[in-house]
């Protein structure tokens, strides 16, 4: 029992110094990959880069301590990061304090759901996500993730559109208008380094090498050259006017938003009073507030549209600065540049986001974007509830998204763990792994972590480094902690384009076109589901959960359809002396004996389907004298199924024909015994297998003369007919 509660105690059975040494080396190796990857994935999740380090601190250690896999590397991963960002996008602005609060609460919610499943031994629920759905989703998500990094790779800034493909179109337009070449070159250089090193030796921490080289280049070439200036330094009246108008729009949106929040609070109070008084109709006050809320929302949407246009216009403006202009230079456009003024070679842009611009400290971008300042130290604290919300309200609001993230994240983690277990011979416990992943997300939230899962790439590195136990993950967490405490200044000059390159390289492995072919070959319906899930996920992006829901809906629809209409086939003798589907195998059918195979549980959803099929065969074969139900495929039967068989017996016998069963399973026979259906059918009409049944039935049907050319006795393909 103690090993169930504390599974990490099993690590120390036959543990020695050589194993400890292997774990330490593996842990350090994984940390070298994890640190840059985590920062990249944090930005994918809509968070500042250093929040990736927070997510890389506690979760790897906790997941290893309470999970069953000894090599699974837990932490930030691409798909979960993207799902987290997509889930929170409608609730708050990416990177804002409210967005961060929601991200941490989401991690706790994901963890609570996973822990619930693990504690109550419900690990099988992950099977709700079928392979075709996961394949379609994963391929689409990989494309969305990779393409979402184009803006950082080209060094352009655009607002997110309602659909991801619209955002990409806008990025391409901006890139055609202006691309920061040093940013693009550093991003491509990082990709080239990672590709070459992986081919030379997969054990080399290619991500870390690429990051280290590009940091040095960035630091010593002045890659980042941002300046903070007062608005008076901009000598372009039209731009100055647009800045003031943009700030006015943003302030107006905030004011309207505050007013909307107050009205919503008042509306809730009025609705509560209405319910207390037992009234079923909305009061006049309620209708007035709802009308006012609609007007406010319309004003917010209108103002957001106006702010968006101004923001895009400001981003398109490129400024020039006089050569050797000093600390606070003067900024011009080409059309306002004074005659004979010699400029530097840079093109400067205003850094514009969704917040008001600081008129005393406007941020001017003169080169490439870098990670910047990273706060030193560990952040251990109780997660804060988002503004204007309680813990419970946020939990319930995020629960639908958390369920999807929890299932997808865990499917990824358990698939990796099973793959490694097949190589190491380790025994896995799915429910224990759910507990480990759940606790990693819950406890990680107290260290400011967002939602995490098992990583394929880092787990592979862990295995290749010969990790023996979860101590390797503990070492990884310690290395991340040391980085947060002492080494964050070294990451200041890390180019954002390099983080984009890290993400793009990481998700390449998620693209698996052969998965579609495999699903199609296995079953056409599953291939279709996989393709539709893929297309819908791409279309609905960034709202990826909608693609998943479409796939789930199709899967359940197909499942229900298959149960409503299970496979029913007429059998005949094949060349190998076995009974096969006569239609599929191209075999002749006997005119006097019908061997009917029913594949599926005979339950309320399909109880009448067998009867309908048998009646169809009777109508098509007027000389039919005996019906044999091959029942090996019937695994279960309920009251509706038992009643359907009883009716079928009556129907067949009333038509002057006989019916019998073969290959009935014990569970089905038990139901027939308890309901006395077996007495109605007659025990003599129940046979152990089809061979015994046909020998007896054949003698009865052909007692007056041998049917030498009977298809149930000899192999007779349709080609020889006539």
Order of alpha helices (4+ residues) and beta strands (2+ residues): alpha-alpha-alpha-alpha-beta-alpha-alpha-alpha-alpha-alpha-alpha-alpha-beta-alpha-alpha-beta-beta-beta-beta-alpha-alpha-beta-alpha-alpha-alpha-alpha-alpha-alpha-beta-beta-alpha-beta-alpha-beta-alpha-beta-alpha-alpha-beta-alpha
